[in-house]
Amino acid sequence: MENKKTIFEKLIDAIYWIEIVASPTIIGLAIGYACKYYLESSFLFGFFTISGIILGIKFANKIAKTKGTTEFISRISASPDIDDAMKDKK
C-alpha cells in the first residue's frame, strides 16, 4: 500500500524544492554580476545565471528522488549541538 501525499505535504515539498534551487541560482547570479561589473561582459552574466538555474534544478531533482526535499532541508537546518545542550540541562 502506497502512502499518498496530501496537498499540504506536496506544497511543503515544492517550497523546499524552490529553496534548494535558489542556492546555486544565487551563487550563479553573484558570479555573473561580478563578471558583468568587473569584466563588463553581459554574456558571462547570462551564462552564469542560466548555469546556476540549471544546476539548481538538477540538484533539487536529484535530492527529491533520493532523500526527499523535506528530509534534506531538515538535516541541513538541524542543530545537534543545541539539542545536546538541551539534553544536558534536563
C-alpha angles and dihedrals in degrees: 000000000000124000109238115210118232121232089256092055091048090051092051091048090051092051092049090047089055090049091053091048091048096064099062089037092057091046090051091049092050093049091044092050091049090052091048093047099043103027096029091227117146090181093062090047090056093041095053093042094052091042091053092051093048093047090047092053093047092048093047092049091049091051092046092053098044110033106000125249095256094054092045094052093043091054091049092047094046119107109200093177091060090046090052091049090051091050091051092054092055 
